[in-house]
Amino acid sequence: MELYHTTDMDGISELNPDEARMEQLIAQLDIPDFKEADHPDLSLIHDPSGWVLTLYPAGIVTYENLDDADDHPRFMTGIFKAKALQLWKSLARGEIDSLKQLPWLRD
């Protein structure tokens, strides 16, 4: 099993949450005052590789490597709950290369 963890809107991390728990976390994006939370984003980090997918309100997701100082975040828009869950599950399984092949944008 791959080692990964999530961080929720309160900054609380959970180690290796299952799919049902990931769905519950992603549902936090629908909370009316989510943008005022201590951490107004949700993330899943693949610990061995340092890759992270961060979800923001309005369907924005970023993909970056926290272990690589030269890496710059990639992003996509129009990513809502079902697709966000699919992305998180892929990263949890360590599918780094397939995630890199998606149509990410850069600033």
Phi and psi in radians as a Rosetta constraint file:
Dihedral C 1 N 2 CA 2 C 2 CIRCULARHARMONIC -1.280 0.35
Dihedral N 2 CA 2 C 2 N 3 CIRCULARHARMONIC 2.592 0.35
Dihedral C 2 N 3 CA 3 C 3 CIRCULARHARMONIC -1.678 0.35
Dihedral N 3 CA 3 C 3 N 4 CIRCULARHARMONIC 2.190 0.35
Dihedral C 3 N 4 CA 4 C 4 CIRCULARHARMONIC -2.607 0.35
Dihedral N 4 CA 4 C 4 N 5 CIRCULARHARMONIC 2.852 0.35
Dihedral C 4 N 5 CA 5 C 5 CIRCULARHARMONIC -2.570 0.35
Dihedral N 5 CA 5 C 5 N 6 CIRCULARHARMONIC 2.744 0.35
Dihedral C 5 N 6 CA 6 C 6 CIRCULARHARMONIC -1.964 0.35
Dihedral N 6 CA 6 C 6 N 7 CIRCULARHARMONIC 2.781 0.35
Dihedral C 6 N 7 CA 7 C 7 CIRCULARHARMONIC -2.281 0.35
Dihedral N 7 CA 7 C 7 N 8 CIRCULARHARMONIC 2.255 0.35
Dihedral C 7 N 8 CA 8 C 8 CIRCULARHARMONIC -1.680 0.35
Dihedral N 8 CA 8 C 8 N 9 CIRCULARHARMONIC -3.008 0.35
Dihedral C 8 N 9 CA 9 C 9 CIRCULARHARMONIC -1.174 0.35
Dihedral N 9 CA 9 C 9 N 10 CIRCULARHARMONIC -0.259 0.35
Dihedral C 9 N 10 CA 10 C 10 CIRCULARHARMONIC -1.737 0.35
Dihedral N 10 CA 10 C 10 N 11 CIRCULARHARMONIC 0.059 0.35
Dihedral C 10 N 11 CA 11 C 11 CIRCULARHARMONIC 1.421 0.35
Dihedral N 11 CA 11 C 11 N 12 CIRCULARHARMONIC 0.231 0.35
Dihedral C 11 N 12 CA 12 C 12 CIRCULARHARMONIC -1.562 0.35
Dihedral N 12 CA 12 C 12 N 13 CIRCULARHARMONIC 2.240 0.35
Dihedral C 12 N 13 CA 13 C 13 CIRCULARHARMONIC -1.687 0.35
Dihedral N 13 CA 13 C 13 N 14 CIRCULARHARMONIC 2.542 0.35
Dihedral C 13 N 14 CA 14 C 14 CIRCULARHARMONIC -2.268 0.35
Dihedral N 14 CA 14 C 14 N 15 CIRCULARHARMONIC 2.325 0.35
Dihedral C 14 N 15 CA 15 C 15 CIRCULARHARMONIC -1.525 0.35
Dihedral N 15 CA 15 C 15 N 16 CIRCULARHARMONIC 2.189 0.35
Dihedral C 15 N 16 CA 16 C 16 CIRCULARHARMONIC 0.860 0.35
Dihedral N 16 CA 16 C 16 N 17 CIRCULARHARMONIC 0.928 0.35
Dihedral C 16 N 17 CA 17 C 17 CIRCULARHARMONIC -1.142 0.35
Dihedral N 17 CA 17 C 17 N 18 CIRCULARHARMONIC 2.593 0.35
Dihedral C 17 N 18 CA 18 C 18 CIRCULARHARMONIC -1.397 0.35
Dihedral N 18 CA 18 C 18 N 19 CIRCULARHARMONIC 3.090 0.35
Dihedral C 18 N 19 CA 19 C 19 CIRCULARHARMONIC -1.031 0.35
Dihedral N 19 CA 19 C 19 N 20 CIRCULARHARMONIC -0.726 0.35
Dihedral C 19 N 20 CA 20 C 20 CIRCULARHARMONIC -1.087 0.35
Dihedral N 20 CA 20 C 20 N 21 CIRCULARHARMONIC -0.712 0.35
Dihedral C 20 N 21 CA 21 C 21 CIRCULARHARMONIC -1.205 0.35
Dihedral N 21 CA 21 C 21 N 22 CIRCULARHARMONIC -0.662 0.35
Dihedral C 21 N 22 CA 22 C 22 CIRCULARHARMONIC -1.015 0.35
Dihedral N 22 CA 22 C 22 N 23 CIRCULARHARMONIC -0.753 0.35
Dihedral C 22 N 23 CA 23 C 23 CIRCULARHARMONIC -1.042 0.35
Dihedral N 23 CA 23 C 23 N 24 CIRCULARHARMONIC -0.743 0.35
Dihedral C 23 N 24 CA 24 C 24 CIRCULARHARMONIC -1.087 0.35
Dihedral N 24 CA 24 C 24 N 25 CIRCULARHARMONIC -0.738 0.35
Dihedral C 24 N 25 CA 25 C 25 CIRCULARHARMONIC -1.116 0.35
Dihedral N 25 CA 25 C 25 N 26 CIRCULARHARMONIC -0.819 0.35
Dihedral C 25 N 26 CA 26 C 26 CIRCULARHARMONIC -1.081 0.35
Dihedral N 26 CA 26 C 26 N 27 CIRCULARHARMONIC -0.542 0.35
Dihedral C 26 N 27 CA 27 C 27 CIRCULARHARMONIC -1.111 0.35
Dihedral N 27 CA 27 C 27 N 28 CIRCULARHARMONIC -0.339 0.35
Dihedral C 27 N 28 CA 28 C 28 CIRCULARHARMONIC -1.036 0.35
Dihedral N 28 CA 28 C 28 N 29 CIRCULARHARMONIC -0.449 0.35
Dihedral C 28 N 29 CA 29 C 29 CIRCULARHARMONIC -1.042 0.35
Dihedral N 29 CA 29 C 29 N 30 CIRCULARHARMONIC -0.388 0.35
Dihedral C 29 N 30 CA 30 C 30 CIRCULARHARMONIC -1.532 0.35
Dihedral N 30 CA 30 C 30 N 31 CIRCULARHARMONIC -0.108 0.35
Dihedral C 30 N 31 CA 31 C 31 CIRCULARHARMONIC -1.167 0.35
Dihedral N 31 CA 31 C 31 N 32 CIRCULARHARMONIC 2.246 0.35
Dihedral C 31 N 32 CA 32 C 32 CIRCULARHARMONIC -0.934 0.35
Dihedral N 32 CA 32 C 32 N 33 CIRCULARHARMONIC -0.672 0.35
Dihedral C 32 N 33 CA 33 C 33 CIRCULARHARMONIC -1.754 0.35
Dihedral N 33 CA 33 C 33 N 34 CIRCULARHARMONIC 0.461 0.35
Dihedral C 33 N 34 CA 34 C 34 CIRCULARHARMONIC -0.964 0.35
Dihedral N 34 CA 34 C 34 N 35 CIRCULARHARMONIC -0.719 0.35
Dihedral C 34 N 35 CA 35 C 35 CIRCULARHARMONIC -1.135 0.35
Dihedral N 35 CA 35 C 35 N 36 CIRCULARHARMONIC -0.324 0.35
Dihedral C 35 N 36 CA 36 C 36 CIRCULARHARMONIC -1.652 0.35
Dihedral N 36 CA 36 C 36 N 37 CIRCULARHARMONIC 0.046 0.35
Dihedral C 36 N 37 CA 37 C 37 CIRCULARHARMONIC -1.148 0.35
Dihedral N 37 CA 37 C 37 N 38 CIRCULARHARMONIC 2.820 0.35
Dihedral C 37 N 38 CA 38 C 38 CIRCULARHARMONIC -0.999 0.35
Dihedral N 38 CA 38 C 38 N 39 CIRCULARHARMONIC -0.654 0.35
Dihedral C 38 N 39 CA 39 C 39 CIRCULARHARMONIC -2.257 0.35
Dihedral N 39 CA 39 C 39 N 40 CIRCULARHARMONIC 1.538 0.35
Dihedral C 39 N 40 CA 40 C 40 CIRCULARHARMONIC -1.354 0.35
Dihedral N 40 CA 40 C 40 N 41 CIRCULARHARMONIC 0.818 0.35
Dihedral C 40 N 41 CA 41 C 41 CIRCULARHARMONIC -2.724 0.35
Dihedral N 41 CA 41 C 41 N 42 CIRCULARHARMONIC 2.912 0.35
Dihedral C 41 N 42 CA 42 C 42 CIRCULARHARMONIC -2.235 0.35
Dihedral N 42 CA 42 C 42 N 43 CIRCULARHARMONIC 2.415 0.35
Dihedral C 42 N 43 CA 43 C 43 CIRCULARHARMONIC -2.377 0.35
Dihedral N 43 CA 43 C 43 N 44 CIRCULARHARMONIC 2.687 0.35
Dihedral C 43 N 44 CA 44 C 44 CIRCULARHARMONIC -2.216 0.35
Dihedral N 44 CA 44 C 44 N 45 CIRCULARHARMONIC 2.191 0.35
Dihedral C 44 N 45 CA 45 C 45 CIRCULARHARMONIC -1.997 0.35
Dihedral N 45 CA 45 C 45 N 46 CIRCULARHARMONIC 2.225 0.35
Dihedral C 45 N 46 CA 46 C 46 CIRCULARHARMONIC -1.497 0.35
Dihedral N 46 CA 46 C 46 N 47 CIRCULARHARMONIC 1.790 0.35
Dihedral C 46 N 47 CA 47 C 47 CIRCULARHARMONIC -1.042 0.35
Dihedral N 47 CA 47 C 47 N 48 CIRCULARHARMONIC -0.747 0.35
Dihedral C 47 N 48 CA 48 C 48 CIRCULARHARMONIC -1.102 0.35
Dihedral N 48 CA 48 C 48 N 49 CIRCULARHARMONIC -0.549 0.35
Dihedral C 48 N 49 CA 49 C 49 CIRCULARHARMONIC -1.795 0.35
Dihedral N 49 CA 49 C 49 N 50 CIRCULARHARMONIC -0.371 0.35
Dihedral C 49 N 50 CA 50 C 50 CIRCULARHARMONIC 1.461 0.35
Dihedral N 50 CA 50 C 50 N 51 CIRCULARHARMONIC 0.058 0.35
Dihedral C 50 N 51 CA 51 C 51 CIRCULARHARMONIC -1.362 0.35
Dihedral N 51 CA 51 C 51 N 52 CIRCULARHARMONIC 2.455 0.35
Dihedral C 51 N 52 CA 52 C 52 CIRCULARHARMONIC -2.362 0.35
Dihedral N 52 CA 52 C 52 N 53 CIRCULARHARMONIC 2.420 0.35
Dihedral C 52 N 53 CA 53 C 53 CIRCULARHARMONIC -1.935 0.35
Dihedral N 53 CA 53 C 53 N 54 CIRCULARHARMONIC 2.123 0.35
Dihedral C 53 N 54 CA 54 C 54 CIRCULARHARMONIC -2.014 0.35
Dihedral N 54 CA 54 C 54 N 55 CIRCULARHARMONIC 2.281 0.35
Dihedral C 54 N 55 CA 55 C 55 CIRCULARHARMONIC -1.815 0.35
Dihedral N 55 CA 55 C 55 N 56 CIRCULARHARMONIC 2.387 0.35
Dihedral C 55 N 56 CA 56 C 56 CIRCULARHARMONIC -2.182 0.35
Dihedral N 56 CA 56 C 56 N 57 CIRCULARHARMONIC 2.803 0.35
Dihedral C 56 N 57 CA 57 C 57 CIRCULARHARMONIC -1.016 0.35
Dihedral N 57 CA 57 C 57 N 58 CIRCULARHARMONIC 2.878 0.35
Dihedral C 57 N 58 CA 58 C 58 CIRCULARHARMONIC 1.193 0.35
Dihedral N 58 CA 58 C 58 N 59 CIRCULARHARMONIC 0.366 0.35
Dihedral C 58 N 59 CA 59 C 59 CIRCULARHARMONIC 1.314 0.35
Dihedral N 59 CA 59 C 59 N 60 CIRCULARHARMONIC 0.437 0.35
Dihedral C 59 N 60 CA 60 C 60 CIRCULARHARMONIC -1.711 0.35
Dihedral N 60 CA 60 C 60 N 61 CIRCULARHARMONIC 2.386 0.35
Dihedral C 60 N 61 CA 61 C 61 CIRCULARHARMONIC -2.341 0.35
Dihedral N 61 CA 61 C 61 N 62 CIRCULARHARMONIC 2.461 0.35
Dihedral C 61 N 62 CA 62 C 62 CIRCULARHARMONIC -2.055 0.35
Dihedral N 62 CA 62 C 62 N 63 CIRCULARHARMONIC 2.700 0.35
Dihedral C 62 N 63 CA 63 C 63 CIRCULARHARMONIC -2.367 0.35
Dihedral N 63 CA 63 C 63 N 64 CIRCULARHARMONIC 2.093 0.35
Dihedral C 63 N 64 CA 64 C 64 CIRCULARHARMONIC -2.665 0.35
Dihedral N 64 CA 64 C 64 N 65 CIRCULARHARMONIC 2.858 0.35
Dihedral C 64 N 65 CA 65 C 65 CIRCULARHARMONIC -1.860 0.35
Dihedral N 65 CA 65 C 65 N 66 CIRCULARHARMONIC 1.973 0.35
Dihedral C 65 N 66 CA 66 C 66 CIRCULARHARMONIC -1.261 0.35
Dihedral N 66 CA 66 C 66 N 67 CIRCULARHARMONIC -0.332 0.35
Dihedral C 66 N 67 CA 67 C 67 CIRCULARHARMONIC -1.545 0.35
Dihedral N 67 CA 67 C 67 N 68 CIRCULARHARMONIC -0.091 0.35
Dihedral C 67 N 68 CA 68 C 68 CIRCULARHARMONIC -2.045 0.35
Dihedral N 68 CA 68 C 68 N 69 CIRCULARHARMONIC 1.807 0.35
Dihedral C 68 N 69 CA 69 C 69 CIRCULARHARMONIC -1.063 0.35
Dihedral N 69 CA 69 C 69 N 70 CIRCULARHARMONIC -0.411 0.35
Dihedral C 69 N 70 CA 70 C 70 CIRCULARHARMONIC -1.546 0.35
Dihedral N 70 CA 70 C 70 N 71 CIRCULARHARMONIC -0.139 0.35
Dihedral C 70 N 71 CA 71 C 71 CIRCULARHARMONIC -1.346 0.35
Dihedral N 71 CA 71 C 71 N 72 CIRCULARHARMONIC 2.413 0.35
Dihedral C 71 N 72 CA 72 C 72 CIRCULARHARMONIC -1.977 0.35
Dihedral N 72 CA 72 C 72 N 73 CIRCULARHARMONIC 2.428 0.35
Dihedral C 72 N 73 CA 73 C 73 CIRCULARHARMONIC -1.033 0.35
Dihedral N 73 CA 73 C 73 N 74 CIRCULARHARMONIC 2.498 0.35
Dihedral C 73 N 74 CA 74 C 74 CIRCULARHARMONIC -1.833 0.35
Dihedral N 74 CA 74 C 74 N 75 CIRCULARHARMONIC 2.739 0.35
Dihedral C 74 N 75 CA 75 C 75 CIRCULARHARMONIC -2.549 0.35
Dihedral N 75 CA 75 C 75 N 76 CIRCULARHARMONIC 2.801 0.35
Dihedral C 75 N 76 CA 76 C 76 CIRCULARHARMONIC -2.411 0.35
Dihedral N 76 CA 76 C 76 N 77 CIRCULARHARMONIC 2.686 0.35
Dihedral C 76 N 77 CA 77 C 77 CIRCULARHARMONIC -2.044 0.35
Dihedral N 77 CA 77 C 77 N 78 CIRCULARHARMONIC 2.925 0.35
Dihedral C 77 N 78 CA 78 C 78 CIRCULARHARMONIC 1.305 0.35
Dihedral N 78 CA 78 C 78 N 79 CIRCULARHARMONIC 0.414 0.35
Dihedral C 78 N 79 CA 79 C 79 CIRCULARHARMONIC -1.797 0.35
Dihedral N 79 CA 79 C 79 N 80 CIRCULARHARMONIC 1.882 0.35
Dihedral C 79 N 80 CA 80 C 80 CIRCULARHARMONIC -1.911 0.35
Dihedral N 80 CA 80 C 80 N 81 CIRCULARHARMONIC -2.977 0.35
Dihedral C 80 N 81 CA 81 C 81 CIRCULARHARMONIC -0.894 0.35
Dihedral N 81 CA 81 C 81 N 82 CIRCULARHARMONIC -0.868 0.35
Dihedral C 81 N 82 CA 82 C 82 CIRCULARHARMONIC -1.108 0.35
Dihedral N 82 CA 82 C 82 N 83 CIRCULARHARMONIC -0.795 0.35
Dihedral C 82 N 83 CA 83 C 83 CIRCULARHARMONIC -1.201 0.35
Dihedral N 83 CA 83 C 83 N 84 CIRCULARHARMONIC -0.669 0.35
Dihedral C 83 N 84 CA 84 C 84 CIRCULARHARMONIC -1.049 0.35
Dihedral N 84 CA 84 C 84 N 85 CIRCULARHARMONIC -0.742 0.35
Dihedral C 84 N 85 CA 85 C 85 CIRCULARHARMONIC -1.103 0.35
Dihedral N 85 CA 85 C 85 N 86 CIRCULARHARMONIC -0.743 0.35
Dihedral C 85 N 86 CA 86 C 86 CIRCULARHARMONIC -1.051 0.35
Dihedral N 86 CA 86 C 86 N 87 CIRCULARHARMONIC -0.758 0.35
Dihedral C 86 N 87 CA 87 C 87 CIRCULARHARMONIC -1.115 0.35
Dihedral N 87 CA 87 C 87 N 88 CIRCULARHARMONIC -0.804 0.35
Dihedral C 87 N 88 CA 88 C 88 CIRCULARHARMONIC -1.056 0.35
Dihedral N 88 CA 88 C 88 N 89 CIRCULARHARMONIC -0.758 0.35
Dihedral C 88 N 89 CA 89 C 89 CIRCULARHARMONIC -1.100 0.35
Dihedral N 89 CA 89 C 89 N 90 CIRCULARHARMONIC -0.680 0.35
Dihedral C 89 N 90 CA 90 C 90 CIRCULARHARMONIC -1.094 0.35
Dihedral N 90 CA 90 C 90 N 91 CIRCULARHARMONIC -0.796 0.35
Dihedral C 90 N 91 CA 91 C 91 CIRCULARHARMONIC -1.170 0.35
Dihedral N 91 CA 91 C 91 N 92 CIRCULARHARMONIC -0.678 0.35
Dihedral C 91 N 92 CA 92 C 92 CIRCULARHARMONIC -1.035 0.35
Dihedral N 92 CA 92 C 92 N 93 CIRCULARHARMONIC -0.579 0.35
Dihedral C 92 N 93 CA 93 C 93 CIRCULARHARMONIC -1.431 0.35
Dihedral N 93 CA 93 C 93 N 94 CIRCULARHARMONIC -0.072 0.35
Dihedral C 93 N 94 CA 94 C 94 CIRCULARHARMONIC 1.415 0.35
Dihedral N 94 CA 94 C 94 N 95 CIRCULARHARMONIC 0.435 0.35
Dihedral C 94 N 95 CA 95 C 95 CIRCULARHARMONIC -1.463 0.35
Dihedral N 95 CA 95 C 95 N 96 CIRCULARHARMONIC 1.038 0.35
Dihedral C 95 N 96 CA 96 C 96 CIRCULARHARMONIC -1.056 0.35
Dihedral N 96 CA 96 C 96 N 97 CIRCULARHARMONIC -0.889 0.35
Dihedral C 96 N 97 CA 97 C 97 CIRCULARHARMONIC -1.126 0.35
Dihedral N 97 CA 97 C 97 N 98 CIRCULARHARMONIC -0.701 0.35
Dihedral C 97 N 98 CA 98 C 98 CIRCULARHARMONIC -1.180 0.35
Dihedral N 98 CA 98 C 98 N 99 CIRCULARHARMONIC -0.612 0.35
Dihedral C 98 N 99 CA 99 C 99 CIRCULARHARMONIC -1.162 0.35
Dihedral N 99 CA 99 C 99 N 100 CIRCULARHARMONIC -0.656 0.35
Dihedral C 99 N 100 CA 100 C 100 CIRCULARHARMONIC -1.089 0.35
Dihedral N 100 CA 100 C 100 N 101 CIRCULARHARMONIC -0.457 0.35
Dihedral C 100 N 101 CA 101 C 101 CIRCULARHARMONIC -1.388 0.35
Dihedral N 101 CA 101 C 101 N 102 CIRCULARHARMONIC -0.157 0.35
Dihedral C 101 N 102 CA 102 C 102 CIRCULARHARMONIC -1.215 0.35
Dihedral N 102 CA 102 C 102 N 103 CIRCULARHARMONIC 2.849 0.35
Dihedral C 102 N 103 CA 103 C 103 CIRCULARHARMONIC -1.362 0.35
Dihedral N 103 CA 103 C 103 N 104 CIRCULARHARMONIC 1.154 0.35
Dihedral C 103 N 104 CA 104 C 104 CIRCULARHARMONIC -1.269 0.35
Dihedral N 104 CA 104 C 104 N 105 CIRCULARHARMONIC 2.571 0.35
Dihedral C 104 N 105 CA 105 C 105 CIRCULARHARMONIC -1.852 0.35
Dihedral N 105 CA 105 C 105 N 106 CIRCULARHARMONIC 2.773 0.35
Dihedral C 105 N 106 CA 106 C 106 CIRCULARHARMONIC -2.307 0.35
Dihedral N 106 CA 106 C 106 N 107 CIRCULARHARMONIC 2.637 0.35
